[in-house]
């Protein structure tokens, strides 16, 4: 005896929200302070490296 199940989920690719749990815009809007902090730290690092190279060229 075969019992057919009518409401099985169809096989399809997951959407962006289903695979990641959030969209890129949601991530940026909820973590903008941390992203600015990372950019600030990178800017300080590259500025310090530039100044160190400039001082030691002489």
N, C-alpha and C positions, 0 to 999 in steps of 0.2 A: 504494500500500500504506500503510495507516494503522497506526501502532504506538501502542497505548494505554499510558500510564504509570499504573501503579496507585497509587503512593504519593506523589502530589503533596500538598504542604501545603494545607490548607483555608483559605479566606479568612475571617479573623475579626479582631475588634479586639484590639489588644495589651492585656495586663493592665497593672496599675500598675507592677509590677516589670519587665516587659518594655519598657515605654516609657521609664521613668526609670532603670532599672538598680538601684534601691533603693526601699525604702518610707520613708515619713516617719519612722516609729519608728526604723528603722536609722540614718537620717541624724542624728536627735536624739541617739541613744545613742552614736554614734561621734564626734560633734562637740560634746558638751555643754560642754566647757571653753571653746571659741570662742564659743558662744552666750551663756554667762555673761559672758564678757569684753565682748561687744557690749552686753549689757544694762547692765553696769557703766559702760561709757563713755557710753551714753545717759543713765543716771541722773546721772552727773557733769555732763554737758552741760546737762540740763534744770535741775538744781539751781543751776548757775552762772548760767544765764540768768535764773532766778527771782530770785536774789540781786542780779544786776546791775540788773534792773528795779526791785526794791525800793529799792536804794540811790539810783537816779536819779529816783525819784518825788518826792523832797523838794524 
